[in-house]
């Protein structure tokens, strides 16, 4: 059974001489380093909300609180073609309540709590399989691999629960006990983010691996297999019912047109972080063969598979692999693990201090969206109510948030617009042959575009549109 109390890691490596557990300053240095990591992760909490998705997530929560309709026609755009299914309704409710209580500074604070929850969940998962030094090092690498995905969105809840679930199934490799508590946790997870399906996969792979390793009998494996089955059933008991499954289809349909769904580049920092974790696992398994099993290999394959399939799932793969990497690094370091002792209290104290710092930073942050073209606000407000603005999709959330009387033509909820409109949007933005038809079908009276996109040039050159306002690399064009 895996335990983070005193257990000489080196003694589990054949022929190795155990190194003594660190004492004094060295004993607490990794824990302090973890606290510093949390502070670094919190450095931008006071800079405001810049993510293009956060604003419409808040509006989704507002809509749900007003109507308690979890699916139906989209109330935020007149140009979407698919029903709006609120698959992330639970954190969206939280974001809406935070905004009602304290505006966007409270939203920024809540989002930072989500980031901290991911980091702490990864550290705890790693600490359950390794000493504090290995846990801190692997957590740092995992944060690097997930940094591009730690934006203020409901996916933060999904990542935190993924770390908890991955840790639970790694522990099952040792204690063979069915983690029934994952069933209600999956209900919460399925109400928060689509990554809940990864937890089901981990449960099935772990159970199959234990059978292949002959560590459990078929009879003993039945309760283990029933946990992911019951978890899937719990997901179907959310307010969405079967709609939680059909919601994946529209996302897959538009994924070829979304940057986040492209293949990850091997030179990107997040992908490099993932590959480092895989390398650490390989080195640890080479040093200590007893770590290798069908169950552990299955979890590793799931992590690598998700991590190298899409750019936005690199974080998923890294979080899955983290506890395996920490356990492997512990074997490489060959140092006896110190007992937990007061460590949980110290870690909790560090987290509390960081949370208070985040609260102070967020409270003094901006109460309006940032990294948006504020210089175009006056010109946009001057447009008649109901006016159509052909806009860059990254500004769709800002337009619906700041100018609710206007009609934006695109936003980052690409699955609601469908693949046909996604293709048309890219053709129009690129001013490719036939762009005029796709542009004119919306009958826009203005265009809010990046100044370097071909459409901005084409409108000025071919249509005689002029610049009504400009700011932060964006142009507001009018006929």
MOFENVEN-V585206 format. One line per field, one symbol per residue. ss: DSSP state (a for helix, b for strand, c for the rest). burial: b if it has 9 or more other C-alpha atoms within 8 Angstrom, else e. Layout:
BEGIN
ss = ???
burial = ???
END
This chain:
BEGIN
ss = cccccccbcaaaccccccbccccaaaaaaaaaaaaaaaaaacccaaaccccccaaaaaaaaaaaaaacccbbcccccccccccbbcccaaaaaaaaaaaaaaaaaaaaaaaaaaaaaaaaaaaaaaaccccaaaaaaaaaaaaaaaaaacccccaaaaaaaaaaaaaaaaaaaaaccccccaaaaaaaaacccccaaaaaaaaaaaaaaaaacccccaaaaaaaaaaaaaaaaaaaccccccaaaaaaaaaaaaaaacaaacccccccaaaaaaaaaaaaaaaaaaacaaaccaaaaaaaaaaaaaacccaaaaaaaaaaaaaaaaaaaaaaacbbccccccaaaaaaaaaaaaaaaaaaaaaccccccccccaaaaaaaaccccccbbbbcaaaaaaaaaaccccbbcccccaaaaaaaaaaaaaaaacccccaaaaaacccccbbbbbcccaaaaaaaaacccbbbbbbccbbbbbc
burial = eeebebbbbbbebeeeebbebeeeeebeebbebbbebbbebbeebbbbbeebbbbbbbbbbbbbeeeeebbeebeebeebebbbbbbbbbbbbbbbbbbeebbbbbbbbbbbbbbbbbbebbbbbbbbbbbbebbbebbbbbbbbbbeebebbbbbbbbbbbbbbbbbbbbbbeebeebeebbbbbbbbbbbbbbbeebbbbbbbbbbbbbbbeebeeeebeebbebbbbbbebbbbbebbeebeebeebbebbbebbeebbebeeeeebbbbbebbbebbbbbbebbeebbbbbbbbbbebbbbbbbbbbebbbbbbbbbbbbbbbbbbbbebbbbbebeeeeeebeebbeebbeebbebbbebbeebbebbebbeebeeeeeeebbbbbbbebbbbbbbebeebbbbbbbebbbbbbeebbbbebbbbbeebbeebbeebebbbbbbbbebbbbbbbbeeeebebbbbbeebbbbbe
END
